[in-house]
Amino acid sequence: MIDILGYLLDGSIIILGTILSVAAWKTYRKSGMKSILLLFLAFLMFVSKKIIENFHLIRTSLSSEILEVVSTTFELLILLLFFTALIRRD
């Protein structure tokens, strides 16, 4: 039961992240602000991170250590993109 709830929450996060990515992309296309582009990339990486975290459901042969390192690397890059978007002046 808890597994199903976790998968539903992860699916919801992926959908919401995708919606935020699309919204950020549309805003960037209208405004041309580089900070919005960085937010778009951060949201896109967040969706990718969630997909990677759940990749073990599709491909069981990958080791969990590799998925953990890739996921943690994505987290670091996402935080750096958010930070850069916040301090960037357009």
N, C-alpha and C positions, 0 to 999 in steps of 0.2 A: 504493500500500500504506500509506504513512504517512497519507494522507488518511483512509482507512477506519479506521485505528487512532485517529486524532484524533476522528472522528465517534463511534466506539464509546465512547471515554473521555468525550466530552461527553454522550452519552446516559446513561452510567452516573452521571455527576455530577448530571444532571437528575433521575434516578430517586432517587438517594440524598438529594438536597436536598429532593425532594418527601416522602420518608419522614420526614426530620428535621422538615420543616414540620408534617406531620400529628402527629408525636409531640409537638412543642412546643405545638401547638394543644390537643391532648388534655390535656397537663399544665397549660396555662393554664386550661382549663375546670374542672379539678379544684381547682387551687390559687388561682386568681384573682390571681396575682402579676403585676404590670405588667412586671417584667423578663423574664419568660417570654414575654409578649406581644411585647416588643421582639425577642426571639430569633426568635420565629415570623415576624415581619415581615422580619427580616434573612435568614432562610433562604428565605422566599418571594421576596424580591428577588434573592437569589443564583440561584435557579432561573430567574427572569425574565431576569436578566442573561445566563445561558448560552443561553437561547432566543433572545434578541436577537442575541447573537454569531453564532448559526447561522441567523439569519433570511435571510441572503443566499442560502441554499440554496433557499428558497421563493420569494423575491421578489428577482430580480436587478436590478431597476430602482433600488433604493435605493443611495445612495452609501455607500462604506465609511467616509467621514469622519463622516457622521451617525451611523452605527452605532457607531463608535469613541467619539464624544463621549457618546452615550447610555450605552454600556457603562461608560465611565470614571466618569460621574456616578453610576451605580448602585453601582460599587465604593466611591466615597466615602460614599454613604448607608449602605451595608452596614457599613462600618467605624464610622461614627458610631452606628449602631444597636447594634452589638456593644459599643462603648465605653460607651454609655449604659446598656445592660443590665448591664454589669459594675459600674458605680459606683452604680447605683440601689439604694436601700435600700427594701425593702417592709415 
